[in-house]
Amino acid sequence: MSRRLVYLDNAATTPVRPDVLEAMLPYLGKDAFGNPSSAHRFGRAARAGIEEAKRTIAEALGAEPGQVIFTSGGTEADNLAVIGAALAARDQGRPFRVAVSAIEHKAVLAAAHAVRHLGGEEIILPVHASGIVDEGALTEALGRGVAAVSVMWVNNEVGVVQPVARLAARCREAGVCFHSDAVQAFGKLPVSLADVGCTLLTISGHKIGASKGIGALIVRDRHAVEAIIHGGGQQFGIRPGTENVPGIVGLAKAVELAADEQADLAPCVRSLRDELERRLLEVVPDAVINGWQAERAPHVCNVSIPGTDSEALLMHLDLAGIACSSGSACSTGAVEPSHVLTAMGVPRELGVAALRFSFGKDNTVEDVEAVVAALPKIVEKVRALSAVLHR
Ligand SMILES: Cc1ncc(COP(=O)(O)O)c(C=O)c1O
């Protein structure tokens, strides 16, 4: 009998949904493969797919179809938001400076860094131990003058939810562009621009059952960003390049399904996540849940297991057929705590011993049971080895 595999890494990526694949197929084959910029019927068929996709995504997000700019994923959308807003500000004689939170995804942090390389300035907004951004630092940044502020809706490592509605309102009052990376929020929490006044919002397809390499930046003010790649005039020149039509159509299908399912999915994954945490603390009593002090998205559990290291845990879990992710980063061969846990003040020894389990629509209570059954022995082994190595 083949062994049951357990996938608890849905924050890393998800499989393509069958309905998404079905929606994409006509745009890959003979029916609608045309270049959407071509005037003939082949082109018009592809263009119609894009226009329909924009309407679907706009409706799901409380935006307008003309505000949906497709990108190659979350990373590009974040770069377009941060660098594009900084460049637009510079060219309009406003401060060439961006402020981003310390726990952003690297796509935002590295983009802010790139602004510095381009001659601008980056301000890193610290977070409290809870993972929530320090609003005093935001006040200071707004006082200095910034082109844009970027604070993610939900953190990908610990699941902490930021008070984006309030932050967006504060930026709006100050006349500053507010960007939020909603890659981990969309489909897990209600995400509507009708309620939250972001100027720019990032989503990514592969976290919600679309294919990899497709995402979107919602641009509610076209003057707020300047293109960061250059080419033809597609997508108002904000993001030129022949559109990834099958990816776009698939993204729209996934967005539609994820928005429809969100209210039902959230309590299901939350109860699995909470059950995992409750039982983990029973079998490994000194485990520490990271991010518990703040509101968290329902699908993420980040746990540190003292006396271990995440890479060893991950390897043993993988051998046991369980896929999750580490809360640390492996740089130049040495395990280092992630920048997120470090920014939250998690001690180093806990930071290097962090695991992230992330749930999705296909997980069941049997998956929780598999982890709880496997983990105590694995922890024992890793601790024993670690004790020998550090003797
Ligand atoms: C919060 C967040 N932002 C951005 C990204 C990058 O998205 P993509 O993989 O589509 O480039 C990810 C993916 O891990 C993410 O979790």
The ligand as a Tripos MOL2 file, in Angstrom:
@<TRIPOS>MOLECULE
LIG
   16    16     1     0     0
SMALL
NO_CHARGES

@<TRIPOS>ATOM
      1 C1          3.3980   37.5030    0.8780 C.3       1 LIG1
      2 C2          4.0030   37.1190   -0.4300 C.ar      1 LIG1
      3 N1          4.3150   38.0800   -1.3060 N.ar      1 LIG1
      4 C3          4.8490   37.7960   -2.4950 C.ar      1 LIG1
      5 C4          5.1050   36.4970   -2.8670 C.ar      1 LIG1
      6 C5          5.7290   36.2310   -4.2060 C.3       1 LIG1
      7 O1          4.7480   35.7820   -5.1140 O.3       1 LIG1
      8 P1          5.1800   34.9730   -6.4150 P.3       1 LIG1
      9 O2          5.6290   33.6320   -5.9610 O.co2     1 LIG1
     10 O3          3.9060   34.9150   -7.2330 O.co2     1 LIG1
     11 O4          6.2280   35.7560   -7.0980 O.co2     1 LIG1
     12 C6          4.8070   35.4640   -1.9790 C.ar      1 LIG1
     13 C7          5.1310   34.0590   -2.3180 C.2       1 LIG1
     14 O5          5.6880   33.3340   -1.5150 O.2       1 LIG1
     15 C8          4.2210   35.7820   -0.7260 C.ar      1 LIG1
     16 O6          3.9310   34.8290    0.1650 O.3       1 LIG1
@<TRIPOS>BOND
     1     1     2 1
     2     2     3 ar
     3     2    15 ar
     4     3     4 ar
     5     4     5 ar
     6     5     6 1
     7     5    12 ar
     8     6     7 1
     9     7     8 1
    10     8     9 2
    11     8    10 1
    12     8    11 1
    13    12    13 1
    14    12    15 ar
    15    13    14 2
    16    15    16 1
@<TRIPOS>SUBSTRUCTURE
     1 LIG1         1 GROUP 0 **** ****
